[in-house]
């Protein structure tokens, strides 16, 4: 089973929204879809989240994005994951560095 294109497009729009709460919600919701993802769709979702996380300025949204990426890690291409090397975890509170370490050293 794969996700309907309308759901994938809704996720992409929400994940790239100007509002940080929308970006956080998108990342939170995508974790519910992992079991229904084909490798291609999982890779697309993981790629979008990675690029978003690499540019994220809101700590709550970033934490949700990184958590979602851990859930989608089986679909995450190492070339795409390399974008996460630019994330400065020290500028965000909490254990975001642990998330990054797990994603980059998987």
N, C-alpha and C positions, 0 to 999 in steps of 0.2 A: 504494500500500500504506500502511496505517496501523498503528500499534502496537495490540496487544490491550489492552483495558481493564484486564486484570489486571496487565499490566506498568506501565501508567501509574499505577494505584493504588498498586502497590508502590513506584514512584518517589516519589510524593507522601508516602507514609508514611515512607520512608527519609529523604527530604529534610527532613522536619519532626521527625525523631527528636530526643530530648533528647541523644543521644550525638553528639559532634562528628565522630567517625570515621565514623559512619553517614551523616551529612550530607555529608561529604567524598566518601565512596564513591558516594553517589547522584549527586552532581555529576559525578564522574569517569565513571560509567557512562552517563550520559545523552548524553555526547558521541558514543558509539557509535551512537546511534539517530537522529541528525540526518537522515541520508539517507532514513530510513524514515518521517519525520514528514509528515503532512499539515499545511497551514497552521494548521488549528484546533488540532491536538494540539501542534504546535510552539509556538503561542502560549500554550497552557495550561502546557506545561513551562517556557517562558521566564518566564511570569508567576509560577509557584510559586518558581522559582529567584530571581527578582528580589526578591520579598517576603522570602524566606529570607535573601538576601544583605544586605538592608537592616537586618536585625536580628541578623546573625551576629556573634559575639564571638570565635570561634576563627579565627586567621589562616590555618591550613591549609584549613579548610572554606571560608572566604571566597575564598581564591585559586582553589580548585576551582570554586566557584560562578561567579565572574566569568569564568573561562576557559570554562566551559560556556556562559555567556551570550554570549560572543563567538562561539562555534560556532553558537548559536541566534539570532544577532542579526537574521537576516532575518525572524524571527517575532516579534521584540520590539516591542511597541507603545510609542510614545513616552510616552504617559501612564503606563504601567506602569514604564517605565525611569526616570521621574522619581523613583521611590522611592529610587533609588541615590544621589541627591543628598545623602541623609542619612548616607551611609557616610563615616566619618572614616578615610581611608586612612593618615593620619599615625600612627594608633594601632596600625598593623600593619606588620611589617617587609616589605621587598621592594618590588617595583614595582607594588603594587596600584593606585597612582594612575594608572599608565599604562592599566591595564585599564579603570578608571572613565572616564578621559578618552575612550578609544576608544568605550565604550558610550554615553556621554552626548553625544558629538559626532559620532555616526554619521549 
